[in-house]
Amino acid sequence: MNSFQYTTPDSAFPLQGMPDADVAREIEALCSADHRYSDGSVFNSICSEPLPFASAIYAKYADSNMGDNRVFPGPHQAERLVLGMLGSLLGLSSVQGVLTSGGTEANLLACAAALREFRGTRRRVRRAQILAPESVHFSFDKLAALLDFELIRTPVDSQFRADIAELRRKVSPRTALIVVTAGTSECGAVDDVEGAAEVAARAGVPLHVDAATGGFLIPFARDLGYPLPRFDFSIPGVSSITIDPHKYGFAPPPAGALLIREGGPLQTFEFESHYLGTHNHKTLLGTRPGAAVLAVYAALKHMGWSGYRKAVGELFARRDELIQAARERSLELAYDPDLTIVGIRESNPEAALAHLESRGLVGSVSKRHRFLRIVVQRHLVQRDYDRLLSCLSEYRREVQAA
Ligand SMILES: *Cc1c(COP(=O)(O)O)cnc(C)c1O
């Protein structure tokens, strides 16, 4: 837990207002150590600079509240349209769903809906289980704690993808939901969704696909000819999908979405408000930013299929250049990347990371697999990757000399 000391003048509640210019200066000072995506120093982030037009829309509609559809019907209209667009991106002509604050909330709603349904029909099961490969995002650890289910983790293969046979072995009458990932945030691994769908269908269990990271990459990369498997509603057993416009979708945060196959086994959870004429709420958040919804609309309409396809083509080309350059420097990859997250083997990845940080670069290390993790994103250009790799080579020379 963070603890706060309230007694210093800075952190006590301000007795009097201050001129905006002074407050703005304080805020600038507070954020002075922040990196800018445009610095070319951020190599750990799946989020990136939003499309400027989407940010402008966000700022313009900052007061808009999705929690009150009587005052703000517009963003609800936009939400329906966005869900339609995302549904058609993911292989469905008729879709249910909600826009959320991100992947965590979308996954929460999918789990909550599956658990409600499961507990309604299998009353004798003591504690429901949700089954997922161990590469599943750590948001599911939060959800297991919140929603009181047991998260059963199955092993992954050498490329950090789901081992489908292991998934099949672990299905039981206690399984409420199977979750697989289309683009893990740790290594971008795309699970065999078709294989998992077969397991789920045979067991009569819904299948949720967490495509928070991969949702805005895989459809376009497939169109460009990259050999990636199907992962979406074109696979009959897929019940629901999480996709995050605030990652590779060019929208400012907070922007996630949960899409559900209409008439499928998963229904969203839905609650009435106390007030006449107010929509049922289907999200965890009550007051939620309409600006975020309108900004997603802006990003999708501005980019279109051709815009995203071009952007993904550039990202994958950068990734391929990075892999090539790493190999030329005798840096070994931890796996063959499916998407835009590259893992570099290091015997002491923490020390390598510290070296990068001493040069002002932000990278990350997978704690459990112990590789240096580099996220290819649109805010980085060739020069930035060259700088990163030079720093790594420099680190290796220092280690060897020591
Ligand atoms: C980022 C991510 C999440 C969590 O999404 P937030 O938007 O950070 O809440 C969940 N699953 C995967 C696969 C992710 O990449």
The ligand as a MOL file (V3000), in Angstrom:
LIG
                    3D

  0  0  0     0  0            999 V3000
M  V30 BEGIN CTAB
M  V30 COUNTS 15 15 0 0 0
M  V30 BEGIN ATOM
M  V30 1 C -2.9290 -5.2560 -21.8690 0
M  V30 2 C -3.5630 -6.5630 -21.7160 0
M  V30 3 C -4.5750 -6.7700 -20.7640 0
M  V30 4 C -4.9840 -5.7180 -19.7820 0
M  V30 5 O -5.5260 -4.6280 -20.4280 0
M  V30 6 P -5.6020 -3.1760 -19.7360 0
M  V30 7 O -6.0860 -2.3600 -20.8650 0
M  V30 8 O -4.2100 -2.8620 -19.2970 0
M  V30 9 O -6.5580 -3.2810 -18.6150 0
M  V30 10 C -5.1640 -8.0100 -20.7240 0
M  V30 11 N -4.7840 -8.9890 -21.5500 0
M  V30 12 C -3.8000 -8.8340 -22.4620 0
M  V30 13 C -3.4300 -9.9660 -23.3560 0
M  V30 14 C -3.1570 -7.6090 -22.5710 0
M  V30 15 O -2.1820 -7.4620 -23.4790 0
M  V30 END ATOM
M  V30 BEGIN BOND
M  V30 1 1 1 2
M  V30 2 1 2 3
M  V30 3 2 2 14
M  V30 4 1 3 4
M  V30 5 2 3 10
M  V30 6 1 4 5
M  V30 7 1 5 6
M  V30 8 2 6 7
M  V30 9 1 6 8
M  V30 10 1 6 9
M  V30 11 1 10 11
M  V30 12 2 11 12
M  V30 13 1 12 13
M  V30 14 1 12 14
M  V30 15 1 14 15
M  V30 END BOND
M  V30 END CTAB
M  END
